[in-house]
Amino acid sequence: MELTINHQKKEFNHLPSSLEILMQLEAPGKSKGIAVAVNNLVIPKTSWADTMLRDKDSILIITATQGG
């Protein structure tokens, strides 16, 4: 099964069942300063556990950084 994460295709033996599980794999230990969109739809953090992923979904993960 395949997901596109930040414009890079990734293959999975078993597709993560929810966005929350995927975020644990992609951004371990990071719980603040992250925004996520699935198929160009921003998903609130409170909905990550309920957002089911499907083959060929496109996920964009944005991390806030400090700077000027």
C-alpha positions as CSV (number, residue, x, y, z in Angstrom):
1,M,0.0,0.0,0.0
2,E,1.2,3.5,-0.8
3,L,1.0,6.9,0.8
4,T,2.5,10.1,-0.4
5,I,4.0,11.9,2.6
6,N,5.4,15.4,2.0
7,H,5.5,14.7,-1.8
8,Q,7.5,11.5,-1.3
9,K,5.9,8.1,-2.0
10,K,6.2,5.6,0.8
11,E,5.3,1.9,0.7
12,F,3.8,0.2,3.7
13,N,3.2,-3.6,4.2
14,H,0.2,-2.6,6.2
15,L,-1.3,0.8,5.8
16,P,-1.5,2.7,9.2
17,S,-5.1,2.5,10.3
18,S,-5.4,6.2,11.3
19,L,-3.6,9.4,10.9
20,E,-2.6,9.3,14.6
21,I,-0.6,6.1,14.1
22,L,1.1,7.5,11.0
23,M,2.1,10.6,13.0
24,Q,3.7,8.4,15.7
25,L,5.8,6.8,12.9
26,E,6.6,10.1,11.1
27,A,7.0,12.5,14.0
28,P,7.8,10.5,17.2
29,G,7.6,12.6,20.3
30,K,6.4,15.7,18.5
31,S,3.0,16.8,19.7
32,K,3.1,20.5,19.3
33,G,3.7,22.8,16.4
34,I,2.5,20.3,13.7
35,A,-0.2,20.8,11.1
36,V,-1.4,17.9,9.0
37,A,-3.4,17.8,5.8
38,V,-4.8,14.7,4.1
39,N,-5.7,15.1,0.4
40,N,-5.4,18.9,0.8
41,L,-7.8,19.0,3.8
42,V,-6.4,20.2,7.1
43,I,-7.1,17.7,9.9
44,P,-7.4,19.1,13.4
45,K,-5.2,17.3,16.0
46,T,-8.4,16.2,17.8
47,S,-9.4,14.2,14.7
48,W,-6.2,12.4,14.0
49,A,-7.3,9.3,15.8
50,D,-10.5,9.2,13.8
51,T,-9.1,10.0,10.4
52,M,-8.7,6.7,8.6
53,L,-6.2,6.5,5.8
54,R,-6.6,4.8,2.4
55,D,-4.2,3.6,-0.2
56,K,-2.9,6.5,-2.4
57,D,-3.7,9.2,0.2
58,S,-1.5,12.3,0.1
59,I,-0.4,13.6,3.5
60,L,1.4,16.9,4.1
61,I,3.1,17.3,7.5
62,I,4.2,20.9,8.4
63,T,6.3,21.6,11.5
64,A,6.5,25.1,12.9
65,T,10.1,26.5,13.4
66,Q,11.5,29.5,15.1
67,G,13.1,32.2,13.1
68,G,12.6,35.5,11.5
